[in-house]
């Protein structure tokens, strides 16, 4: 499974690596064989010293063999590590690409439950786990198995009886590793899934931060997020218990094996049937073999974790949807006429199978004609378009194109014949030209050079009325639009989306509220352009503004999934039925002569459209473009501490919003310890247990050295044999006691730290989630704070910090105890040999540090690349419908491939270099043993007076030798955690920076005046308001705006897109503070109020409804101010006021109906009405409506307008609208132009003025 994406040549490399791993593993047991031979030579000195020349010859021969063995080991080690790490880097690279490609080919129903957050988490976290488990861990598993087999082979060759007894540990090991390893892997898989699901909640929260901020619903979303965190914590604790039990069993079994070995071996030595050196060979062979088998648990755990992570990835990769956009199967006609026929179609969304959306739908659209679909929200209009695009298949009936059932056509070809514009336009991160060029995917023009493509792009923008505003931008068509196009107004985004749809010159146009976000002037011009573009094309228009479809060849009026009327505008008006009522609801009371209207039109034609971007905006957007196009990769953490002057400069530049956070590891560690205070009892228990476990090997070196001295005791008489057996049994008892202590301590260490780390991780994720949402809205406008990057950091940073309080910290303490105690013991037993042993330690440390520095550099150098690539994936998945419509799946994958090229090259280089350094450390252990044996043997040979150098004896020699080996092993292992430590410190900095950040507009602040909702009058004033967005400081959006909304007044803001209307609403909500002037409520500057208290009296409905993956009831209750209870009656009343109660109760689960990601499966109008209910339930004193009825049908708009008029009584209401029919009864209307108020008055006053408003009203009149 893990090697699924390896090529044939890479599999050959892997095979070579496996052979080298087996060779490396087989060579390892040669060490105890040589040691046993040398030990017999050294032990013989206790009886009858051999001649010095013979002694030296035997010793030097074995030492040379050790040196050659070490060299062979180093070469084999390099080959197996380099090949597998190199291939793992390549295969994981392909896995990431294959996963994204598979996600993008899924049908739209798949994305009802999968969001960009979970995909980004899978690409970053799950793929990293797969790489960890498919790299060096696999050959190391084979190496350890080879070591195990060869070691026991050596042991049996020395003494089958003793080895046969020792082999009984294998079943115990196998049972422990098999059962507990399996359970740990299963719970790890569940843990990952819970975090992935939580990532979707986080992504939806970050991408709709304005909605959450308006309702101050942070705690409610945090509670929804915490549901997944608690689930992940539960599985994480279970996994920790399984891993703790696994390692405790292994530790107990190994030490028990030592006890058994010396108990039996002592008896054989006492009888004279076995030499002490042979026992040593058997013993060390068993130790090495057992240790190798123990180490396989690490590899098996990593591989099982990788398999668990890969299982979810491969499930998606192997999932072949019924509607497969990647498939080349299906008919591809050479010519498209454009005859669309829908016959007796029934349909229900997969997420709501009990709700029939279309019932026997039949319509016929002749080639080259325009068909308009109108009707109530939820009547099935958008569903027909979705079926035409083959987002879904109908449950019954058929849809044909030119007589061919669309199920028989190739999906990609079908979609490329259509230009589709939705009511919620989505742009992608990049330039305007790049976004429009996406519409050329699948055409011959897609392969043209950019210069030639630009001709088509400019022509499309001219048709869509986008060219004029684009050329006024500082970077023109090269202007970056930001994430989801946030640097453009809603109307500008819509026009760019229209240009993108028509740039490919499609045979079929699908316009689902294509002009809903446009101002009236732009709407008329674009409608005329679309009418011209529709000539010779089959066009389906979904519209609520009936003025845009009056010239349609055919108008289909729908209600509750069936056709109630059909005909053209004139015939339907004559019928005086459903359609006529819709027209009457939208008709504007217009006073004025036709001549005046014509004069207004002529004046408008002479004046041209209002400029949407001033000269001052040019420089601001240019600066924004430069900032966005800056090299993000310079932000790669170097891992180096700042100098004193650099720290001083960083502190000087720090602000409450961007606080200074130390880079000092010790201080960061202390800060984390304080953060983990609730887990201190567990942490202290884990620390004590780690010290006990760390002292295991120094104690073992003493016991080993002592028992070897026992094995070379005289055994010629019965008393000497009894004494030898007694001493051997005594040390065997010591080993068994050590086994009990180590087993308990190991379980205590791993489980204590595991539970503590899982609790800390949950708390960190939750706190970081809340702290992120605490930030000002302007903070989220920055490119580096896109939702994909924030979700990626939320996933990675707490996970990286977890190791500081988890098993890693315990392991570091354990290894430090091992090193310090081992060095001290060696110096105590023989300071001369101890110094030589210790002298190797700096080399061991330096080499291991060099290897980990290489790995650290590789990890840090690729971090930013992988974050950015995760953002590409997150953006594409969040806009899955748009990607599918544009058939951009392959284009997204190509861009993703390019983003991964640099980290792939870095990763491959790091893999080879790190393998070379590590292989040196493996050989070094043999070379170190050769030196130690040569020096120790020389000092052990008796001098003429019978003494040895420094009084060295066999026991002291082996204590020093074994201590040195254990210290070297610990030194090698402790630095293997350095990359994780570096990553943890960098993550800790990131976490503390966001936790300590205090935004200028602080949603969590307790300061400020508290409002009494019952005493709020709702008197709002704008006093000489100047404003610039923080990301575009040189672009003045509002220029001296003065307006007043008296208590209970209903005022409306109208004007062209980008003129400052929505900005005014955002200033009312205090998403931003003005750069000049002030906004007041009841005569008090709103900056003086407590933010939570202030927003509790305001209700906002924006033009883009944002619903969350929870029930309808919970979505509505998000609007209820925190701390104020809401009854079921309140929820129902809010739904009734929003005209959505009947729809909700028609659902099988009613208010308990769970919504999918972003409200998928609901029509735009249904989503908007739920959003209105969410605003009304808070009973606001001030109501802000930012195109609140833009997605509603004419019938619903009329009803909602009446509801809002009723709700506005006694409330101050500010409404932004492009449909003047919805605001013609406003107490006062302000017309914005270029950041200023150009006209103001009532509807009648503005008509009488005969200015800009007069022209807008004329254009929308249906009379």
N, C-alpha and C positions, 0 to 999 in steps of 0.2 A: 504493500500500500504506500509506504513512505517513499519508495523509489519509482513511483509510477511515471514520473516525468523525466527520468534519466534516459539519455540517448544510448545507442548501442555502444559507441566509443566510450562513453562515461561508464557504462556497465562493465566494460573491459577494465577500465581503470579501477573500478570498485573491486573487481575480482582480484586484481593485482594487490590492492590494498588489503583484502581479506587474507590472501596468502601471506603477505608480510606480517599481518597481525597474528596469524597462526604461528609463524616462525618466531616472532617476538615473544609470544606467549610460551612457546616450547623452550626457548632459551632461558627463560626466567628461572626454572627449577634447577638449571645447571649450577646456580649460585649455591644452594645448600649442599649440593653434591661435592663441590669444591671445598666449601666451608667444613663439611664433615671430614674430608680427607685431611685438611689442614689441622682440624681440631684433634684428630687422632695423633698427628705428628706432635702437636704442642702438648697434648695430654701425656704422651709417652715420656716427657721430661720428668714427670712425677715418679717414674719407676727407674728407668735406666736410660739416661741421655745418650742419644746417638751421636756419632762423630759430627763435629761442627760442619765439615764440608758437605756431608750427606744431608744434614739438616737444612743448610742454606740452599742446596740444590733443590730439595723437595719443595721448600717454601717458595723460592723464586719461580720455579716452574708453574706452580699453581697461580701465583700472582700474575705471571704473563698470560696465563689462560683467562684469568679474570679480565685483563685489559683487552684482549682480543674479543672476548664475549661481549664486553661493554660496547666496543666499536660496532660489532654486528647488530647489537640491540639498537643502537642509535640510528643506524641506516634503516633497519626494518621499521622502526618507530616512525621515522620521518615519512617513509613511503606510505604507510597505512593512514597516518594522520592527514598528510597533505592531499592525498587522493580523495578521501572521504569528505574532508572539510570543503575542498574545492567544489566537488560535485554537489554537496549539500547547498552551497551558496547558489549554484546554477539551478538546481531543481526547485528550491524554494522560490527563486525568482520566477520560474515558470508557473509554480503553484499559485502565486499571487495573481499572475496574469490570467491563468485559467479560471480561478475563482471569480474574479471580476467579470470575465467574459461570460461565465455561466450565469452569474447573477443578472447581467444585463439582457440575456436572451430569454429570461423567464417571462411568463405571461403577467399581465397587470395584477391579477388576483394574488400573485405571490407577494407583491409589495404592499398588500393590505396588512400584512403582519410582519414585514421585514423593512426596517428603515435604514437610513444612511449611517446612523450611529452603530448599529450592530455589524454592518458590513465593514466600517472603518475599524472597529474593535477586532473583528475576525482577521482582517488583513494585517493589522499591526501585532496583535497579541497571539492569536492562534497560529499564524504563519511562523512567528518567532519560536513558538513551542515546537512546531513541526521541524524547523531547522535544527533546534537544539537536540531533538531526538533522532535525527536522520544523519547527523554529521559524525563526529568522532565517537559518539556513544556506541554506534553499531560495531565498528572494528574493535573497539575496546571490549565489547561484550565477547566477541570471538577470541580476542587475545586472552581475556580472563578465563574463558572456557578451556582454551588450549593450555593455559598455565595450570588450571585445575587438573586436567587430565594428565599432563606431563609431570606435574608435581607428585601426584599419587602414583604415577608410573615409577618415578625415581624412588619414592618411599617404599613401594612393593619390591623394587629391585634390591633394596638394602635389607629389608626384613618384612616378609609377607605377614607374619603373625601380628606384629605390632601395627602394621599398616591396615590389616584386615579389621582389627579392632577399631582403629581410628576412622575408617570409612563409614562407620555407623552414623556419623554426623550428617552425611549427605541427605538421607530422607528427611531428617528434621529441618535442615536448611531448605530443602525443596518445598516442603509443606508450608513453611513460614513465608517464603518469598512468593510462592504461587498464590495462596489464598489472600494474604494481606496485600500483596502487590496488586492483585486484581481489584480488590475493594477500593484501594487508594485511587486507582485509575478511573474507576466508575464514578467515584465521588468528585474527582477532579473534573471530569466531563460535565457533571451537573453544575459544579461551581462556575465553570466557564460559561455555560449557557445562561445562567442567571445574570452574570455580569454583562453578557451580550444583550440580553433583553433590557437590562437597566440602561445600557448605552443608547437604546432607542428613545427612552424617556428623556434622557439628558439632551440628546440631539434635538428633539422636538421642543424642549424648553429653551435651549439656546437660540434656535432659529426663530422663535416667536417671543423674544424677550420683551418686546413692547407690550404685547397682550398681558404677559405675566406682571410686568411692572405696573400697568394701569390698574389691575385688580389686586396688586400686592399679594399674589397667590403663590409666592415662593414656597412657603411652608407646605402648602397643599401638594405642589409638584414634588417637593422634597419627600413628602410622605409616600407618594406613589413610587418614587425612585427607591426609597428605603425598603419597600416591600421586596424588591429584587435583591437589595443588599443583604437583608436579613436571610433570605433564602440562600444566597451565596455563602454567607457566614456559616450557616448551619452545615452545609455540605463541606465547607473548608475545615470546620472543626472535626467532622467525621473523618475526613481525609487525613488530618493531622494525627488522630488517634490510630488509624491504620498504619501510617508510616512509623509512628513511634513504636507500636507493637512489633512491626517488622524488624526494625533495627535493634530493639531490645532483645528479641529472640536470637538474632544473629550474634549479638555480643555475648549473650549467655551461652549459646551453643559453642562458640569458639573457645571461650575461657574454660568451659567444661571439657572440651577436647584436649586442651593443654593438661588439665588435671589428669585425665585418663591416660594420656601419653606417658607422663612421668611416673604415674602409679605402676603401669604395666612395664614401661621401659626400665625403671629402677629394678624390678624383679628380674628381668632378663639380664641386666648388667651384673647384678649380684650373683647370678648363676654362672656368669662368664660366657653366655651364649651370644652376647652382643656387646660391642665396644661403645664407649661413651660417644665417640664421634659419629657412629652409625645411628645412635639414638638422636643425636643432633640433626643428622641428615633427614631422618624420618620426621623428626619434630618440625624442623624448618620447612620441609617439603609440605607437611600437613598445614603449617601456618600459612605458607605462601599460597597453597592450593585453596585453603579455607578463606584466606583473605581475598583471593581472586574471586571465589564464589560469592563472598560477601559483597565485593565491589560490583558484581554483576547486578545487585539489587539497585544500585544507583542508575546503572545503564538501563535496566529493565523499567525502572520507574520513569526515567526520561523518555524511553521509547513508548511506554504505555500512555504517558501524558501526551506525547506527540501523536500517537494513534487516536487517542480520544479527540484531540483538537482536529486531527485530519479527518476523522469520521464525519464531523459536521461540515467541513469544507467539501469533502468528496460527495457528501449527500447532495449538496447543491450542484456540484460539478456534474454529477451523474443524473441529476434530475432533468429529464427531457420533457418540457411542457407540451401540452397539446397544441398550443399556438407557439411555435418555435421560430423566433425572428432570425435565428442563425441558420436555419435549414434552407437548403437550396431546392428542396422538393416543391413541386407545384408548377402549374402552367404559367408561362410568361408571354402573353400575347405581344405581337410586334406593334400593334396599334391599339390605342384606346379611344373609343368613341365617347364614352361617358354616360351611357344609359344605366341608371341605377334603379333597381326594382326590389322592393321589400314586400314579401308576401306572407301574411298570417304569422308574423313573428311573435313568439312569446319569450319573455326573459325575466330572470331574477338574478340578482347579484350573488356570487358564491358566499359572500359573508353574511347574506340575509336570504337564504334559499326559500324561506316561507313568505317572502314579500314579492309578489309579481309586479314588475315595473312596467312591462309591455304586455298587452293582451290582444293577440290577433292583429298586430299592427300591419297595415298594408298601405303602401304608397308607391307611386311610380314617378320617376323624375326623368324627363326627356333629355337627351344630350344637348348641351349648350344652354340649358335653361337654369333659372335661379329658383330654388325652392326654399321658402322660409318656414321655420318651425317656431310657433309661438304657443304660449299656454302657461299654466301655473307652474311654479317651482315644483320639481319632483314629478312632473307629468310624463317624463321619459324622453325629453328632447335630446339632452346630452347623451343619453343611453344609445340612441340611434346612431349618433356619430361615433361613439365608442365601439359599437358593433361593426360599423363600416371600416374602422381602422383595425378591426380584429383584435381589440383589447380583450374581448370575450367572444364566445360563440353563443348563438341563440339556442334556447332550449327547444324551440319548435319553429317551424316555418323555414324560409330561406331568404337570403339576400344575394342578389346577382349583380354583376357588373358586365354590361354588354352581353347579357344572357348566360354568363359563366358564373356558377356559384363561387362566392369569394373564398370558401373553404378549399376550393380546388386551385386557387391562385397562390403563387409563392408569396409569403407574408411580406418579405422585404420589398419585392417588386410592387405589391399592392400599395404599400405605404408610400413608396416613392412616386406614385402617380397622384398623390394628394398633397395639397398644402393645407395645414391645419393650424389654426390660431385659437388658443383657449382663452377663457375669461380670466385666468390667473397666469399671465405670461411669465416664463422662466428664462432668464439669461444665464449664461455660464461665465465663469471667471475668465477674463481675457479682454481683448479689444472689441470695439464695436464691429470692425470689419470681420474679425474672426467669428463673432457670433452670427452675423448675417451669412457668412460663407458656409456655416453649418447647414444651411438650407440647400446647398449644392451637392451634399453627400449623395452618391449614387448616380450622379449625372456625369457626362463627359467633362463638364466644366470643373469638376472637383479636382481633376488632375492638371488643370491649367496652372500656369505661374500666377502668383498673386497679382501682378500688374494687369493681367488679362481678366482675372476674376473681378477686379475692382470695377471694371466697366459695368458688369452685371449688378454688382452690389450697389453702385451709385444709382443706377436706373431703378432698382427695386426700392431704394430709399426715397427717391423722388416720387414714385408712385404711392408710397405709404406715408408721404408727408413727413419724412424723418430727415431728409437731406438738409433742410434749412437749419435745424437746430444742431445737427452734427457738425456742419462746417464752421459753426461759431465756437465750438469747443476748442480749447488750446491745442489739443493733439488730433483734432478732427476724427477721422475714422480709426486712428490708432489710440484713441482714448480708452483707458481701462475702465470697465464698468463695475468692478468689485464683485464680491460674492453675491450671487443671485441678482446682480444688477443694482445694488443698493445706491450707487452713486447717481442713478438716474431717477427721475420722477416716475410715477406709475404710468402716466400717459406716454412718456418717452419710451419706457420699456415696451409698452404695447405696440407702438409704431415700429420699433426695431423688430419685434416678434412678427408683425405683419410683413415687413420687408423680408425677413428670413423665410416666411412661408411662400412668398410669390417669386423669390429670386430664382427658383428652379423652373419657373414657368409651368406649373402643374396643370394637368388636364381637369382635375377636380379640386375645388376649393371648399374647405370645411371651416366655417367661421362660427365658433361657439362664443358668442358675446365678444366678438373681436374688437369692438369699439367701446366696450363698457367703461374703460378707464380713460377715455379721451374727453377733452373738453369739447364744447359744442362746435366751435369753429373747426377744430381738427377733425372732429367726427364727420362733419359735412364734407370736408375736403377728402378725407380718407374714404368715406362711403362712395363719393363720386369716383375716386381712383379705383376702388374695389369693383364698382359697377363696370368701369371700363375694362378692368382686368378680367372680369367674369365673362366678357363677350367671347363666345366660342368655347367656353368652359362650363362644365356642370358645377353648379354652386349650391351648397346647402348652408343656409344662414340661420343661426339661432339668435334671436334677439328679443329683448324686453322693451327696448326703445323702438316702438313701431314706426317712428319716422324714418328709420334706416332700412325698412323692408317694404315700404309701400309700393315700390316698383317691381317687386318680385313677380315672376311669371306664375308662381303657385304659392299659396300660403296655406300651411297645414296647421289647424288649431287643435291642440291636444289638451286632454284633461284626464288625469289618473290612468295614463297608459293607453288611452284609446283616442282615435280621431273623432272630434265632435263637429268640426266644420272644415271645409276646404274650398278654395277658390282664389281669385285675386282680390286686391284691396277693394276695388269698387263693388264687386259682387258680394263680398262679405259684409261691407257696410250696408248694402241694400238688404241683406238678410236680417239686419237689425237683431243679431243674436250675440253670442259669446264674444266674438271679435269686436263688434261694435261697442260693447261695454268696455273692452280693454282700451279702445281708441278714446272713448269719452273720458276714461280715467286719466289718460295722459294729456288730454287737450289743455293747452295753456290759454288762460283768459287773455286775449290779445286785443288791445285797443290801438287803433292807428289806421291810417289809410294805406292802401296798396302803394300809392305813389311814394309815401314816406318810407315804406319798406324797401321799395326799389332803390330809392336814393341811398338808404343805409347800406344796401348790398353794394351799390356802386362805390360808395365811400370806402367800404371795407376792401373792395377789390383794388382800389387805388392805394390804400394804406398798406396792404399786404398783411400777413399774419404777424402777430406780436412776436418780438424777439424773445426767445426763451433763455438765452444765455448772454449776459452782458459782458463787456470787455473785462471787467474785474474778475468774472468767473473763469475767464480763459486761463489766467495765470494760476488761479487756485487749482483748477483741474489739471493743469500741467504739472504743478508741484505734487498733486496727489498721484498723478501717473508716475512721476519719478520715484516717489516713495514706494509705490506698489511694485515698480519694476526693479527696485533695489535687490541686491543679491542677498536673499535670505540665508544663504549658506554661510555667511560671515558670522552668523550667530552660533555656530557650532561651539560647544563647550570645550575648552582646551584641557580642563582638568587641573590647570595650574592656579596656585593661589595668587591673589592680587598683591602687588607690592604695597608698601605703606602709603606712598603717594597716590597710587591708584585707588586704594580704599578711601583715602581722604577725599579724593575727587568724586568717587561714587557716593559717599555720604553727603557731600555738598550738593550734588545734583538730585538727591532723593527728594521725593514729594510724598505726601500722605497717600496719593493714588499709586505711586511707584516707589514703595519704600526700599530702603537699603537692607539687604539681607547678607549676612556674613557668608564668606566662602570657606571659613575655617571649619574643618571637619569635626573637631572636638566640640566647638560651640553648637554646630548643627546637631550633633549627637545629643548634647545636653538638652537642647530645645525639644528634640523628639522624645527624650526620656520624660521630660515634664509633660509633654502632650500625652504620653502613655501612662500617666499617673494612675488611672483607674486599674491598670493591669499590673501595678507594682508587685503585689503578692506573687502573681504568676511569674513575673520577670525575675524576682529574687530567687524563687524556687528553681527557675531555669538556670540562673547564673551559678548557684551552688551546685546543681547537677552537672553543669558544664565543667566546672573545676574538678569534680570527682571523676568524670569521664576523661578529662584531659590528663589526670594523674595516673590513668590506667597504664599507659605505656612506660613511663618511668618506673612504676612499680614492677611491671613485667620484666624490664631489663634487669632489675635487682634479683627478682625471682629466677629468671633464666640463668643469670651468671652464677647464682648460688647453687642452683640445681645441677649445673654443669660441673661445678666443683664436687658435688656429691657423686656424680656419675664416674668420676675418676678417683674416688676413694679406694683404698686397698680392699680387695675382696677374696683374699686367699684363704681366710679362715671362716668358720661358721659365724663367729662373733662379728667379724668385719662385714660379712654378708648381711647379718641381721641389722647391723648399724646402718649400712647403706640403704637397705629397704626401708628402715624406719625414717631415715632422713628424706628419702624420696617420697614416701607416703605423706610425710609432714608437709612437704612443699606442694604435693598434689592437693592436699586439703586447703592450703593457702590459695591455690589457683581456683578451687571451687568456691571459696568464700568471695574471691575477687569476681567470679562469674556472677554471683548473686548481686553483689554491690553494683557491678557495671550494668547488669540487665535493668535493675530498678532505676539507676541514675540515667541511663540512656532514654528509657521511656519518659521519665520525669522531665528531662531536658527538652526533648523534641515536642512532647505534647504541651508542656507549659508554654514554651515559646510559640508553638503553633496556634494555640487558643488566643494567646495575647496578641499575636500578629494579625489574626483574622478579625479580632475585635477592633484593633487599631485601624486596620485597613477599612473596615466599614465606616468607622467614625471619620477617618480622613476623607474618604470619598464623599460622604454626606456633607462634611464641613466645606470641602472644596466646591462641591456642587452649589451649596448655599452662598458661599463667598463669591463665586463667579456670578451668580444671579444678582448679588448685591451691587455689582458694578453699575455705573451709569450706562445709559443706553449708548452714549457716544463711544464708550469703551469697546462695545461690540461692533461698532462701525469700522474699527481698524482691521486691516487685512490679516494681521497676525493673530487676531481673535476670532477667526471664522469658526463656525460651529464644528466643522470636521476636525480642526486642530484642537479645539477645546475638548471635544469628546475623546480624542486620541490621548491628550494629556491626562484627562480624568481617569482613563483606563490604565495608563502606564505609570504615572508618577506615584500614586499610592501603592501600586504593586511593587515598584522599585524600592520605595521606602520601607515596605513591609519586611524586607530582609534584614533591616537594621534591628528590628525587635524580634525577629523570628529565628529560624534555624541557623541562618548565616551568622548572626551575632553569637549564638551559642557555640557554633563551630569555631569561630575565631578565638573565643575565650578558651575553648577546649585545646586548640592547637598552640596557643600562646602558653598555656599551662604546661603542655607537653614539652615545648621548646625550652622554657625557663627551667623547669624541673629536670629535664634531661641533661642540660648543660651543667647544672649544679651537681647532679649526681656523678657525672663523668669526672668533674674536677675533684670531687671529694674522694672517689675511689682511686684515682691516679691522676694527679694534676698534669703530669707530662703528656700522657696519652689523651687526657681530657682536652688539653690545649690544642693538640693536633686535630682531634675530632672537631673541636669548636672552630678551628681555623678554616675548615671547609664550609662552615655555615654561611659566611658572607658571599662566597661564590655561589652557593646554592640559592641564596636569597636574590642575588643580583641577576642570575640567569632566569629565575622564575619571574622576577619583576620585569625583566626585559620582555619576556613573552607576554605578560599581561598588559604591559604598556602598549605593545603592538595591537593586542585585542581591544584594549580600551580605545585607542585611537580609531580603530576600525568602527567600533560601535558608535562613538561620538560623531565621527565624520559622516556616518550614514543616517544619524537620527533625524536631522532636518529633512533630508531627502525623503525618508519614509513617512514623516509627518505630512509633507506636502503631497506625496503620492496618495496618502490616505484621504486627504482633502479632495483630491480629484475623484476618487471612488465615492466618497460620501456625497459630493455634489451631484454626481451622475445618478446615484441611486435615489436621492431625494427628489430628483426631477426625472424619474423613470419614464413617465408618460411622454415628456418632451423628447427624451432620448429616443424612445421607440418611434415617435412620430417622425423624427428627422432621420431615422435609421442610422443614428450616430454610434451604435454599439461598437463597431469596429474602430471608428475614429477615436472614441474614448479609450479603447484598449490600446490603440497606437500611441496616444498621448501618455498613457500610463506606462507603456513600455519605455518610452523615451525618458520619463522621469526616473525609471529604475536603472538606467544604464550606468550612471556614475556610481551609485552605491554598490552595484554588482561588481564593477571593476575594483573598487576599494576592498570589498569583502573578499574577493579572490586573492588579491595581493596579501591581505592580512592573514588569510588562511595558510598560505605557503610559508610566509615568514614566521608566524607563530609556531608552526609545526617544526620548522628547522630548529628553533630555540628549544622547544620542548624535548625534541629528540636528543639534544645535547644533555639535558638533565637526566634522561633515562640512562644514557651511557655513563654519565658522571658517577652514578651510584656504584657501578662496578669498579670504576677507576679509583673511587674513594675507598672501597673495600680492599682493593689490592694494596694501596698505600698503607692502610691501617694494619693489615695482616703482616706486611713486610716489616714495618717498624715494630709492631707488637711482638712478632716472632723473634726479632733480633734482641729486644729487651728481655724477653722471657728466657733466653738461653742462659744457663747458669755460668757465672764467671768462675775464676779459679778458686775463689773463696766460698763458692756455693751460693752466693747471693745473686740477685738479678738487679737490673738497672731500676732504681727507684723502688725496689722491693715489690716489683710487679709480679702478681701471681695469676693463675688461670682465671680465677673468679673475677678479679679486678679487670683483667683484660676484656673478658666478655661483657661485663657490665658497661665498661666504657665503649666497647665496640657497638653493642646493641643500642645503647643510649644515643650514640652518634647517628646510627641508622634511623632510629625512630624520630630524632630531631630533624634529620634531613627530609624524611617523609613529610613531617608536619610543616616544615618550611616550604616544601613544594606545594602542599595543599592549601596553606593559608593564603598564598598569593593567587591561587586560582579564583579567590573570591574578590580580588581587587577590582575587576571590571564592574562587578555588581555593586561594590562599595562606591566606586566613582559614580556610577549611574544613580545610586541611592542618594548620594550627597547632592548631585545636580538636581534630582527630583525633589529633594527636601528644600533646596533653595526655591524652586518653582512653587512648591506648596506654601511655604512660609510667606513668599511674596504676595500670593493671592489672599492668604488668610489675614495678613496684616494690612492689606490695601484698604484705605478708607477713601471712597470716591467722593468727589465734590458734591454730588447729589446722592446722599446716602439713604438707601431704602430701609436700612436697619437702624437708623439713628433714633434715639429716644428724645433728642433735644427738639426745641421748637414749640410753638403754641399748639395746644390741643383744641380742636374744633368741637363744638357741640352741634351735631347735625341738625338739631331742631331749631337752632338759632341762626343757621347759615342762611343768608338772604339770596346769595348767588349773583351778586353784583360784580361783574368782571370788567376790568379796564386794561387796555394795552396803551401804554404811555411812551410814545416815541421809540418803539421797539426796533432795535438793530440786531441782526443775528447772522452769524456765520457758523457753519458746521465745523466741529473740531477737526475733522479729517480734511476739510477744505477751508483753511483759515483765511484765504485771500478771496473767497467767493462770498460776496454779501448777498444773502438770500432775502432778508427783510430790511427795508431802508426807510426807517422812520414811520412805522405803522402806528396809527392811533385809532382805536375803536373802543366802543363801550357797549356792554350788554347789561341792561338793567335787570333787576330781579324779575324772574318769570318771563323774560322776553325770549322770543324765538328768533334768532338771527341766522342768516345764511351767508356762506362765503362761496363765491363763484369766480371763475376765471380759467385761463388756459393752464394746461399741465405745467408744473414747475414754477408757478408764479408765487408760491409761498403759502397756499391754503393749508396743506397738511402740516407744514412747519408751524403754523399758528396753533393748530390743535396740539401738537407735541409740546409747544411752550406752555399751553394751558395745563397739560398733564405734568408739566415740569420734568419731561424727559431730558430737556436741556435748559440751561439758563441763558437769557438773552445777553448778547455782548454789549448792549446798550439799552437804556430805558428799563422799564419794569412792568411786570404783570401783577395786578392786584385782585384780590377777592375781598369784597366788602371793605374796600379801602386799605387793606393790609397787603404789603408785598408778600407774594406766595412763598418767597424764600424764607420768611420768618416762621412759617407753619411747620409743625412736625409732618414729615412727608407722608407717613402712613395715614395719619389723621386727615391730611388734606385730600389725598386720593380716595379716601373712603367716601367722600361726598360727591365723587365724580364717576360717571359711567361712560365708558368708551366703546363704540362699535366701529371697527376699522373696515376698510374696503376689502381686506383679505382675511376672511374668518380663519381662525386657527383653533382647531379642535384637537383633543388629545386622546390617547389610547386608554380610555376609561369609559364608564357608562355615560349615557346621555344625562342622567341625573347629576353625576359627579361633574360633568362638563358645565352644566348650568350653575351648580353650587360653587364653581371656581369664582364666580362673580360676587358671592356673598362675602362681606368683610370678615376677616379673620377674627374669631372671638365672639361673633354675633350669631346666635343659632338661627337656623331657617327650618321651617316646618315643611312637610310634604305639600301643604296647601300653598305655601309661598312659591315652591317650585312650579306647581301646576299653574298658578296664577300668572307667573312670569312667562310660562310657555304659551298660555292663552293670549296674553298681551302681545306676544310675538307671532301669533297666528301659527304656531307649530304644534300645539297640543293635540289636535286631531291626527296629524301625521304620526306623532310619537305613539299615541294610543293604538294606531292601526298596526303597529309593529307587534310581533308575537310576544316580545319581552317588555314592551312598553318603555318606561323610563329606565329600566334596567338593561336595555339593549347596549351591549358593548360596542364601542366605535373602534374601527381599525385606525391605523396610522394616518394622521391628518384628516380623519373623517372620511376616508375612502369608502365609496359605495353610496354616499349621499350626493344629491345634486348640489350645485352651488347655492341655490336658493334655500334649500333645507339647512345647509351648514350655516348660512348667514342668519337665518331665523333663530337657530339655536344660539348663535353668538349674541343676537339681540336680547334673547331671554336671559342670557348670562349677564348682560349689562343692566337689565331692568330689575333683576332680583335684588340688587343692592339698594334699590330705592334712592337713586342719586339726587342730590340737589342741583347738580349741573350735569347735563347730558351732552356728550360730544359725539357727533355722528359724522364719521369720515366716509362718505359714500355708503352709508348704512343700508341703502336699498338698491345699490347698483346691481346686485345679482338676483334681484327679485323680479318676478313676472309683473306685468302691468296690474293684474288683478290683486296680487299680493302686495304690490307697492301701494296701491290705493288703500288697502286694508291697514297695512303697517303705518302708512302716513297718518291715517286717522288715529291709530293706536298711539303713535308718537306724539301727535297733536294733543291727545288726551293726557299722555304721560307728561307732556311739557307744561301742562297747567300747574302753576306754582313752582315750576322749575325753570332754571336758565338753560337754554338749549342753543348750542352752536352746531350748525349742520353744514357740511361740505357736499355739494351736489353738482353733477353735470346735467341731470334732468331737472330743468327748471320747473316742471309741473309739480315736483315734490316739495318745492320751497316757495312757490308763488304766494303763499299766504303768510310768509315770514313777516315778523314785525319790522325787520330791517334787513336789507341785503347789501353786502359789501362786495364789490367787484375788484379783484386783485389783478394787477398787471405789472410784471417785472419787479415784484417785491414791494409794490406800493398799492395803496387803495386809490383806484382811479375814479370810481363812482360809488355812491351809497344812497340808500333810500328804500322806500317800499317798492313792491312790484309795479304798481301803477305809476309811482313817481319816476322810476327808472325808464319805464316805457315812454312816458311823456318827454323824458329828457332826450330821447332819440339818439342815444350813444351806443356804446359797446353792448350794453345789456339788451337794448332794443333789438340789435342785430342778432344776438343769441336767441332771443325769444322768437323772432321771426323764423329762424332756421329750424326750430323745434316744433313749430306749429304744424299740426296734421290736417288743418282745415283745407 
